[in-house]
């Protein structure tokens, strides 16, 4: 997953960046602190310190405070990293300078990147700004990680991503609602004993719907390719709907947990023909 970032510029951006990072699960990077510790003003050196901090982070999504301040800084950063901001949030206080040179703001505006809000009405105006792409990317990445765990028989990762009271409707349950993890663990144990089909999954046509600030729905078609067996190359397909909820972990940190899914097999062409001829 490539790195993504939002730049926040303007007077008193620190508190706003902290709130954005908390609410939308982005890594807050304070460029001023990094640059001050480096003791440099050269554009290339500033970019190097900032890029290194982003690459070393476990996060892929960032909110960068007060960088860049000049068009030169921005162009060097884009050239060195290949990154373009999702958008730039400019905090505008009437009668105060925002700390950015006009040519940089003109560049942002001409490229459709600039979003202006008044800090005095920050929380209300923040809802108008599109941070949804960051949450959608995170949820899709988590869904892919979940499928890799299922395909690879990695119950530890599966258990970490799922709520202990996970509910499910799936073909193996014969129309019954399954509650909890033991039913699913049975198939992981089969995988470990070598008594199940080896496969790799691909997500096709994914959709991510944010239902609220702490709940989301992910839907897609799952293409499963058999590997390492007489059925190697055989492809099966399932429509899957997965519900995720933002919850506190035992470490008192917020994390998305998988709480419900519905999985149904896609009809093959032969089955469709048999039913509809």
Buried (B, 14 or more C-beta within 10 A) or exposed (E): EEBBBBBBBBEEBBEBBBBBBEBBBBBBBBBEEBBEEBEBEEBEBBBBBBBEBBEEEEBBBBBBBBBBBBBBBBBBBBEBBEBEBBBBBBBBEEEEEBEBBEEBBEBBEEEEBBBBBEBEEBEEBBEEBEBEBBBBBBBBEBBBBBBBBBBBBBBEBBBBBBBEEBBBBBEEEEEEEBEBBEBBEEBBEEBEEEEBBBBEBBBEEBEBEBEEEEBBBBBBBBBBBBBEEEBEEEEBBBBBBBBBBBEEEEEEEEBBBBBBBBBEEEEEEEEEEEEEE
